[in-house]
């Protein structure tokens, strides 16, 4: 057991909107597009277990997206919420999928922002190199490592392959305030981020995506390497809608709102 932290505002009408962040983040990473929605509909931006101010409610050796989904569904029960529309950013997408499989009566719409199918050959290399040990070091070198990790994620995919082939083309998403927040979130999460990332990378997306029955939007910005997969994702899950997200995170809500309004 333990506690989950969430930013919650119940003003507005209609179905509550549940928003989940990416592996090494917190609810702070979704504020840019959730804050403008406040007042239009209830909004819940949750710190996932082990992230932000939430306790490590799950911390076994093989944490899965299904584990996260089970905890979030419990949280909704404790809030007295019977149905939600879900926005999942990166790893939040698979968690939203698992929520819809576990409780199809709860999840009414699902938006997966930057969801991908990861090549097993890549995953093996990524599992070894992408999430270095963040244990605090007496010389403070873990702070530099955290900063380089978060900064280079915006420049290369994966961040440790700093070659021409690994360049993320487009306007770099290296706003200093954003990098600072991501470093802060990473240091709060610590090595739990290794398990959170792994849950996303090993998720059987190719198998599970065609099974989705809830109205779903698959979307990504053009600068994200994941964007090139949109056509492939659509081909294996034709029941899902696709869209291009604006380059700036704060503008993502425009696409989200259009989808949700069009599916009601």
Secondary structure, DSSP 4 states (H G I P E B T S, - for coil): -----EEEE--SSSSEEEEE--TT--GGGGHHHHGGGTTTS-EEEEPPTTSTT---S--STT--HHHHHHHHHHHHHHTT---EEEEEETHHHHHHHHHHHH-TTTEEEEEEET--PPPHHHHHHHHHHSS------TTSHHHHHHHHHHHHHTTBSSTT--SGGGB--SS----HHHHHHHHHHHHHHTTHHHHHHHHHHTS-HHHHGGG--SEEEEEEETTSGGGGGHHHHHHH-TTSEEEEEPSSGGGHHHHHHHHHHHH-
